[in-house]
Amino acid sequence: MIGESIRGTDYDYTQIRLSKAILLLSIPMILEMVMESVFAIADIWFVSHLGDEAIATVGVTESLNTVVYAIGFGLSIAITAMVSRRIGAHQPERAARAAGQAIMLTLIISTAIAIPGAIYADRILMMMGLSEEMAKANAGYTSIMLGSNVIVMLLFVNNAIFRSAGNAAISMKVLWFANILNIILDPCLIFGLGPFPELGIKGAAIATSIGRGLAVVWQLILLFNGRGRVKLKLKHLKPSTSRMIKLLNLSWSAILQNIIATASWIVLMRLMANYGSEVLAGYTIAIRIIMFCLLPSWGVSNAASTLTGQNMGAHRPDRAERAVWVTGKVNVVLLGLISLVLILWPETFIGIFTSQEGIILSGAEGLRIISFGMAAYGLGMVMHQSFNGAGDTRTPMWLNLVSFWIIEIPLAWILAVTLNMEEAGVFYAILIAESTLTILGVWFFKRGRWKSRLI
């Protein structure tokens, strides 16, 4: 079955045995996220050789890019709900129309972000707490990353189209191609290996843009000329005001739920900057390791989202609910085991990226504290993605608002500043807020209002 899932299948996931459907969808999605997490770790490992200022710049830029990711994820959530419903209802033409409008909307939004991001990168870094000298020296990296956000957003949206149609293997192969190319180009362009110029931190941004840009080209070729369930034609890209409004009505709360969550990380990053570049670098490495471990579980959560949407489209809400609980249990076990390793040996993992004692101590403390909640995070991911797959994007939005802005940020300030716990206070605030988010998600899921959502 593993080989079958990697090659790609054309099953009706609303009819086959539920355990088989979960495996066929989740295996390529997990492998897709594993490669994404490998790239995140490889990228910060190469950059770490340039010093703590380069690591801090990547961390700050990544926190800024979370807004881009939030919009990309939000659009992906909306298109997943729409396409999966239409595929479940056996309406491929309507699915293609929705996909085409999502691509056009992505181009419009990403261009509006790219222009100011590329032009004012140094000023943005200074606003985030970096010194003027440090900001100007490393602005090239931030300028490229923000200026090329259209690539990242299209990568998200196009892969969501494949996944929601049940073509998870295609998403996996595209992302593997992108990130393997990134990993090859990273050391070449950062350190100037062979015929390549030595570009330092800017080389990491160029490598990322090339790898993901070529992956987007491949995606578009497959969507227009492939054999998948969603087959695009030029007519599907013709802007339709009514369809874009419908997509925006579904996606605005999905975008907002991600902006609410990720913008809170920007605030936390700004708070951490008060404690120096070593603490900021340690925090950046710890968060990258956490993301490395969480991304495979996002693959399982995405499978729950696709199954929820397709079964809702086929008018089988009870089957959708069963799929959510099964995938939730898988995530709890997976992340529970991983958390034990991180709690016991955090210094070992931080030490992979740096030998500076200050960075290791700070990063290890954060890694250990945050890891205590990883099993809960895994269940929370599935709950949120099940809401989104059903088209109920507003419930996760409100849950994120409560957990991150009413609980996490005020609590981080109280613990770090008022109670003088410094960076440890931020770490504990993350643990408490994320665990609360999961508890609220389970409660609202059991209420079952998501089953009546129409899109």
C-alpha positions as CSV (number, residue, x, y, z in Angstrom):
1,M,0.0,0.0,0.0
2,I,2.9,2.3,0.6
3,G,4.1,1.9,-2.9
4,E,0.6,2.5,-4.2
5,S,0.2,5.7,-2.3
6,I,3.6,7.1,-3.5
7,R,2.8,6.2,-7.1
8,G,-0.5,7.9,-6.9
9,T,-4.1,6.5,-7.0
10,D,-7.4,7.4,-8.5
11,Y,-9.8,6.0,-5.9
12,D,-13.1,7.4,-4.8
13,Y,-12.1,8.2,-1.2
14,T,-15.7,8.4,-0.1
15,Q,-16.3,4.8,-0.9
16,I,-13.2,2.7,-0.1
17,R,-12.4,1.4,3.4
18,L,-11.7,4.3,5.7
19,S,-8.4,3.0,7.0
20,K,-7.2,2.5,3.5
21,A,-8.3,6.0,2.4
22,I,-6.4,7.5,5.4
23,L,-3.2,5.6,4.6
24,L,-3.3,6.3,0.9
25,L,-3.7,10.0,1.5
26,S,-1.6,10.5,4.6
27,I,1.6,8.6,3.5
28,P,2.4,11.0,0.6
29,M,1.3,14.0,2.6
30,I,3.6,12.9,5.5
31,L,6.5,12.4,3.1
32,E,5.8,15.8,1.5
33,M,6.0,17.5,4.9
34,V,9.1,15.4,5.9
35,M,10.9,16.9,3.0
36,E,9.7,20.4,3.8
37,S,10.9,19.9,7.3
38,V,14.3,18.5,6.1
39,F,14.7,21.6,4.0
40,A,13.9,23.9,6.9
41,I,16.6,22.2,9.0
42,A,19.1,22.1,6.2
43,D,18.6,25.8,5.4
44,I,19.2,27.0,8.9
45,W,22.2,24.6,9.3
46,F,23.9,26.2,6.3
47,V,23.1,29.7,7.4
48,S,24.3,28.9,11.0
49,H,27.8,28.8,9.6
50,L,27.6,32.5,8.8
51,G,27.2,33.5,12.5
52,D,24.4,34.4,15.0
53,E,23.5,37.6,13.1
54,A,22.7,35.6,10.0
55,I,20.6,33.1,12.1
56,A,18.8,36.0,13.7
57,T,18.1,37.6,10.3
58,V,16.6,34.3,9.0
59,G,14.5,34.1,12.2
60,V,13.1,37.6,11.9
61,T,12.5,37.2,8.1
62,E,10.8,33.9,8.8
63,S,8.5,35.6,11.3
64,L,7.7,38.3,8.7
65,N,7.1,35.6,6.1
66,T,4.6,34.0,8.4
67,V,2.1,36.6,7.1
68,V,2.8,35.4,3.6
69,Y,2.4,31.8,4.7
70,A,-0.8,32.7,6.5
71,I,-2.4,34.1,3.3
72,G,-1.1,31.2,1.3
73,F,-2.4,28.7,3.8
74,G,-5.7,30.6,4.1
75,L,-6.3,30.4,0.3
76,S,-5.2,26.8,0.4
77,I,-7.8,26.0,3.1
78,A,-10.5,27.6,1.1
79,I,-9.6,25.9,-2.2
80,T,-9.3,22.5,-0.3
81,A,-12.8,22.9,1.0
82,M,-14.2,23.9,-2.4
83,V,-12.3,21.4,-4.6
84,S,-12.7,18.4,-2.2
85,R,-16.5,19.0,-1.9
86,R,-16.9,19.2,-5.7
87,I,-14.7,16.1,-6.3
88,G,-16.7,14.2,-3.6
89,A,-19.9,15.3,-5.5
90,H,-18.3,14.2,-8.9
91,Q,-18.2,17.7,-10.3
92,P,-14.7,18.1,-11.9
93,E,-15.6,21.1,-14.0
94,R,-16.7,23.1,-11.0
95,A,-13.6,22.0,-9.2
96,A,-11.4,23.3,-12.1
97,R,-13.3,26.7,-12.1
98,A,-12.7,27.1,-8.4
99,A,-9.0,26.2,-8.8
100,G,-8.4,28.7,-11.6
101,Q,-9.9,31.6,-9.7
102,A,-7.8,30.7,-6.6
103,I,-4.7,30.9,-8.7
104,M,-5.7,34.3,-10.1
105,L,-6.5,35.6,-6.6
106,T,-3.2,34.4,-5.4
107,L,-1.3,36.4,-8.1
108,I,-3.2,39.6,-7.2
109,I,-2.6,39.3,-3.4
110,S,1.1,38.2,-3.6
111,T,2.0,41.1,-6.0
112,A,0.6,43.6,-3.5
113,I,2.9,42.1,-0.8
114,A,6.0,41.7,-3.0
115,I,6.6,45.3,-4.1
116,P,6.8,47.0,-0.6
117,G,8.6,44.0,0.9
118,A,11.4,44.0,-1.7
119,I,11.8,47.8,-1.6
120,Y,11.7,48.4,2.2
121,A,13.4,45.3,3.5
122,D,16.1,47.1,5.6
123,R,13.5,49.4,7.2
124,I,11.3,46.4,8.0
125,L,14.2,44.6,9.7
126,M,15.0,47.7,11.8
127,M,11.3,47.9,12.9
128,M,11.7,44.3,14.1
129,G,14.5,45.3,16.4
130,L,17.7,44.7,14.4
131,S,20.4,47.4,14.5
132,E,20.8,49.6,11.4
133,E,24.1,48.1,10.6
134,M,22.8,44.5,10.9
135,A,19.7,45.3,8.9
136,K,21.5,46.9,6.0
137,A,24.1,44.1,5.8
138,N,21.4,41.4,5.6
139,A,18.5,43.2,3.9
140,G,19.3,41.4,0.6
141,Y,18.0,38.1,2.0
142,T,14.8,39.6,3.3
143,S,14.2,41.6,0.1
144,I,14.4,38.4,-2.0
145,M,12.3,36.3,0.3
146,L,9.5,38.9,0.6
147,G,9.7,39.9,-3.0
148,S,9.4,36.4,-4.3
149,N,6.4,35.5,-2.1
150,V,4.3,34.8,-5.2
151,I,6.3,31.6,-5.6
152,V,5.6,30.4,-2.1
153,M,1.9,31.2,-2.3
154,L,1.4,29.5,-5.6
155,L,3.2,26.5,-4.3
156,F,0.8,26.3,-1.4
157,V,-2.3,26.8,-3.5
158,N,-1.4,24.5,-6.3
159,N,-0.5,21.7,-4.0
160,A,-3.8,22.2,-2.1
161,I,-5.6,21.7,-5.5
162,F,-3.8,18.4,-6.0
163,R,-4.3,17.2,-2.4
164,S,-8.0,18.1,-2.2
165,A,-8.6,16.2,-5.5
166,G,-7.0,13.1,-3.9
167,N,-3.7,13.5,-5.9
168,A,-1.6,13.7,-2.8
169,A,1.3,11.9,-4.5
170,I,1.7,14.7,-7.0
171,S,2.0,17.3,-4.2
172,M,4.7,15.1,-2.6
173,K,6.8,14.8,-5.7
174,V,6.6,18.5,-6.5
175,L,7.7,19.5,-3.0
176,W,10.5,16.9,-3.0
177,F,11.8,18.3,-6.3
178,A,11.7,21.9,-5.0
179,N,13.4,21.2,-1.7
180,I,16.1,18.8,-3.0
181,L,17.1,21.5,-5.5
182,N,17.1,24.0,-2.6
183,I,19.4,21.8,-0.5
184,I,21.8,21.4,-3.5
185,L,21.9,25.1,-4.3
186,D,22.1,26.4,-0.7
187,P,25.8,25.6,0.0
188,C,26.8,26.4,-3.6
189,L,25.4,29.9,-3.5
190,I,26.0,30.6,0.2
191,F,29.7,29.6,0.2
192,G,30.6,29.9,-3.5
193,L,31.3,26.2,-4.2
194,G,32.7,25.4,-7.7
195,P,31.6,28.0,-10.3
196,F,29.0,29.6,-8.1
197,P,29.5,33.1,-6.6
198,E,29.8,33.4,-2.8
199,L,26.7,35.3,-1.9
200,G,26.4,34.6,1.8
201,I,23.0,34.8,3.3
202,K,21.5,36.2,0.1
203,G,22.5,33.0,-1.6
204,A,20.1,31.1,0.7
205,A,17.2,33.3,-0.5
206,I,18.2,32.8,-4.2
207,A,18.4,29.1,-3.8
208,T,15.0,28.9,-2.2
209,S,13.4,31.1,-5.0
210,I,15.0,29.0,-7.8
211,G,14.0,25.6,-6.3
212,R,10.4,26.6,-5.5
213,G,10.0,28.6,-8.7
214,L,10.8,25.6,-10.9
215,A,8.4,23.5,-8.8
216,V,5.6,26.0,-9.5
217,V,6.3,25.7,-13.2
218,W,6.0,21.9,-12.9
219,Q,2.8,22.3,-11.0
220,L,1.2,24.4,-13.7
221,I,2.3,22.0,-16.4
222,L,0.6,19.2,-14.6
223,L,-2.6,21.2,-13.9
224,F,-2.9,22.1,-17.6
225,N,-1.5,19.0,-19.3
226,G,-1.7,16.2,-16.6
227,R,-4.1,13.4,-16.0
228,G,-5.3,14.5,-12.6
229,R,-8.9,14.9,-11.5
230,V,-8.6,18.7,-11.8
231,K,-7.8,19.7,-15.4
232,L,-7.3,23.5,-15.9
233,K,-7.9,25.3,-19.2
234,L,-7.2,29.0,-20.0
235,K,-10.9,29.8,-19.7
236,H,-10.7,28.8,-16.0
237,L,-8.2,31.7,-15.4
238,K,-10.5,34.3,-16.8
239,P,-11.3,36.5,-13.8
240,S,-14.8,36.0,-12.6
241,T,-16.0,38.5,-10.0
242,S,-18.8,36.3,-8.6
243,R,-16.5,33.3,-8.2
244,M,-13.7,35.4,-6.7
245,I,-16.1,36.9,-4.2
246,K,-17.4,33.4,-3.3
247,L,-13.8,32.3,-2.8
248,L,-13.0,35.4,-0.7
249,N,-16.1,34.8,1.4
250,L,-14.7,31.4,2.3
251,S,-11.0,32.3,2.4
252,W,-11.1,35.6,4.4
253,S,-11.6,33.9,7.7
254,A,-9.2,31.1,6.7
255,I,-6.6,33.8,5.9
256,L,-7.4,35.7,9.1
257,Q,-7.1,32.6,11.3
258,N,-3.6,32.1,10.0
259,I,-2.7,35.8,10.2
260,I,-4.0,35.8,13.8
261,A,-1.8,32.8,14.7
262,T,1.3,33.8,12.8
263,A,1.2,37.5,13.6
264,S,1.4,36.4,17.2
265,W,4.8,34.8,16.4
266,I,6.0,38.2,15.1
267,V,5.1,39.8,18.4
268,L,6.9,37.0,20.3
269,M,10.0,37.3,18.0
270,R,10.0,41.1,18.8
271,L,9.8,40.3,22.5
272,M,12.7,37.8,22.3
273,A,14.8,40.4,20.4
274,N,15.0,42.3,23.7
275,Y,17.3,39.6,25.2
276,G,20.1,39.7,22.6
277,S,21.1,38.0,19.4
278,E,22.2,34.7,21.2
279,V,18.7,34.3,22.7
280,L,17.1,35.2,19.4
281,A,19.3,32.7,17.6
282,G,18.5,30.0,20.1
283,Y,14.8,30.6,19.8
284,T,15.0,30.5,16.0
285,I,16.8,27.2,16.0
286,A,14.4,25.7,18.6
287,I,11.4,26.8,16.6
288,R,12.9,25.3,13.4
289,I,13.4,22.0,15.2
290,I,9.8,22.1,16.5
291,M,8.5,22.8,13.0
292,F,10.6,19.9,11.7
293,C,8.8,17.6,14.0
294,L,5.3,19.1,13.4
295,L,5.4,19.2,9.6
296,P,4.9,15.4,9.2
297,S,1.9,15.6,11.5
298,W,0.5,18.3,9.2
299,G,0.5,15.7,6.5
300,V,-1.8,13.5,8.6
301,S,-4.0,16.6,9.4
302,N,-4.2,17.4,5.6
303,A,-5.5,13.9,5.0
304,A,-8.2,14.5,7.6
305,S,-9.1,17.8,5.8
306,T,-9.4,16.1,2.4
307,L,-11.5,13.2,3.7
308,T,-13.7,15.6,5.6
309,G,-14.4,17.7,2.5
310,Q,-14.9,14.8,0.1
311,N,-17.2,13.0,2.5
312,M,-19.2,16.1,3.2
313,G,-19.6,16.5,-0.6
314,A,-20.8,12.9,-0.8
315,H,-23.3,13.7,2.0
316,R,-21.5,11.3,4.5
317,P,-20.8,13.5,7.6
318,D,-20.6,10.5,9.9
319,R,-17.8,9.0,7.9
320,A,-16.0,12.3,7.9
321,E,-16.2,12.4,11.7
322,R,-14.7,9.0,12.0
323,A,-11.8,9.9,9.7
324,V,-11.0,12.9,12.0
325,W,-10.9,10.8,15.2
326,V,-8.7,8.1,13.6
327,T,-6.2,10.7,12.2
328,G,-6.2,12.5,15.5
329,K,-5.1,9.4,17.4
330,V,-2.3,8.8,14.9
331,N,-1.0,12.3,15.4
332,V,-1.1,12.1,19.3
333,V,0.9,8.9,19.3
334,L,3.4,10.2,16.6
335,L,4.1,13.5,18.4
336,G,4.0,12.0,21.8
337,L,6.9,9.7,21.0
338,I,8.9,12.5,19.3
339,S,8.4,14.8,22.3
340,L,10.0,12.3,24.7
341,V,13.2,12.5,22.6
342,L,13.3,16.3,22.5
343,I,12.5,16.6,26.2
344,L,15.4,14.3,27.2
345,W,18.1,15.5,24.8
346,P,17.4,19.1,23.7
347,E,21.0,20.3,23.9
348,T,22.0,17.6,21.5
349,F,19.6,18.8,18.8
350,I,20.4,22.5,19.3
351,G,24.1,21.6,19.2
352,I,23.8,20.3,15.7
353,F,23.5,23.8,14.5
354,T,25.9,25.8,16.7
355,S,28.7,25.3,19.1
356,Q,28.1,28.7,20.9
357,E,27.2,27.9,24.5
358,G,24.8,30.8,25.0
359,I,22.7,29.8,22.0
360,I,22.7,26.1,23.0
361,L,21.5,26.9,26.6
362,S,18.7,29.3,25.5
363,G,17.6,27.1,22.6
364,A,17.6,23.9,24.6
365,E,15.5,25.5,27.4
366,G,12.9,26.6,24.8
367,L,12.9,23.2,23.0
368,R,12.3,21.3,26.2
369,I,9.5,23.5,27.5
370,I,7.6,23.7,24.2
371,S,8.0,19.9,23.6
372,F,5.9,19.0,26.6
373,G,2.8,20.0,24.6
374,M,3.5,18.3,21.3
375,A,1.0,15.5,21.6
376,A,-1.7,18.1,22.3
377,Y,-0.5,20.1,19.3
378,G,-1.0,17.1,17.0
379,L,-4.6,16.6,18.0
380,G,-5.2,20.3,17.7
381,M,-3.9,20.3,14.1
382,V,-6.4,17.6,13.1
383,M,-9.3,19.4,14.8
384,H,-8.5,22.6,13.0
385,Q,-8.0,21.0,9.6
386,S,-11.3,19.1,10.0
387,F,-13.2,22.4,10.5
388,N,-11.4,23.9,7.4
389,G,-12.1,20.8,5.3
390,A,-15.8,21.1,6.1
391,G,-15.7,24.8,5.0
392,D,-16.1,26.0,8.6
393,T,-13.1,28.4,8.6
394,R,-14.6,30.8,11.2
395,T,-14.4,28.5,14.2
396,P,-10.6,28.1,13.9
397,M,-10.3,31.9,13.4
398,W,-12.1,32.6,16.7
399,L,-10.2,29.9,18.5
400,N,-6.9,31.3,17.3
401,L,-7.9,34.8,18.4
402,V,-8.6,33.6,21.9
403,S,-5.6,31.3,22.3
404,F,-2.9,33.6,20.8
405,W,-4.0,37.2,21.4
406,I,-6.1,36.9,24.6
407,I,-4.0,34.2,26.2
408,E,-0.5,33.8,24.6
409,I,0.7,37.3,24.1
410,P,-0.4,38.9,27.4
411,L,0.8,35.8,29.2
412,A,4.2,36.0,27.5
413,W,4.6,39.6,28.6
414,I,3.5,38.9,32.1
415,L,5.8,36.0,32.5
416,A,8.8,37.4,30.6
417,V,8.7,41.0,31.7
418,T,6.5,41.4,34.8
419,L,7.6,38.3,36.5
420,N,11.2,38.6,35.1
421,M,11.3,35.1,33.7
422,E,12.7,36.5,30.4
423,E,12.8,34.1,27.5
424,A,11.5,31.2,29.6
425,G,8.3,33.1,30.2
426,V,7.8,33.2,26.4
427,F,8.3,29.5,26.1
428,Y,5.8,28.7,28.8
429,A,3.3,31.0,27.3
430,I,3.6,29.1,24.0
431,L,3.0,25.8,25.8
432,I,-0.1,27.0,27.6
433,A,-1.7,28.8,24.7
434,E,-1.2,25.9,22.2
435,S,-2.6,23.3,24.7
436,T,-5.6,25.6,25.4
437,L,-6.2,25.8,21.6
438,T,-6.4,22.0,21.4
439,I,-8.9,21.7,24.2
440,L,-11.2,24.3,22.7
441,G,-10.9,22.7,19.3
442,V,-12.0,19.3,20.6
443,W,-15.0,20.8,22.5
444,F,-16.3,22.7,19.4
445,F,-15.7,19.7,17.2
446,K,-17.9,17.5,19.4
447,R,-20.7,20.0,19.2
448,G,-20.9,19.1,15.5
449,R,-22.0,22.4,14.0
450,W,-19.4,22.0,11.2
451,K,-21.6,19.2,9.7
452,S,-24.2,21.7,8.6
453,R,-21.7,24.0,6.8
454,L,-22.7,24.7,3.1
455,I,-20.3,26.0,0.5
